Amino acid sequence: MADDRRPPPHRNRDPYGTAPLPDGDRVHRKPEPDLPPITAGQKLTALLCALVIVAAVVIGALR
């Protein structure tokens, strides 16, 4: 005969999901780290990129 008994549940597996948090307990987000201000070099690089893109669009439109 076949064994119709179910295997015992795994110890590390909760079939009903995680338990609800008690009243008053909340899950808090970690505060985001403060980012340093943008340096002059980064501003200059962004400006150069924007200038190259604008020049490419203008050259493409004039062709």
BELJO-V539203 format. One record per residue. RES is the residue in one small letter. PHI is phi in whole degrees, -180 to 180 (NA if undefined). Layout:
res,phi
RES,PHI
RES,PHI
This chain:
res,phi
m,NA
a,-80
d,-84
d,-91
r,-74
r,-80
p,-69
p,-65
p,-67
h,-67
r,-69
n,-90
r,-113
d,-100
p,-70
y,-106
g,85
t,-79
a,-72
p,-68
l,-73
p,-64
d,-59
g,93
d,-89
r,-130
v,-89
h,-101
r,-74
k,-73
p,-65
e,-71
p,-69
d,-73
l,-86
p,-69
p,-64
i,-69
t,-83
a,-64
g,-65
q,-69
k,-65
l,-65
t,-64
a,-63
l,-64
l,-65
c,-62
a,-63
l,-63
v,-65
i,-67
v,-64
a,-63
a,-66
v,-68
v,-65
i,-64
g,-66
a,-74
l,-82
r,-72
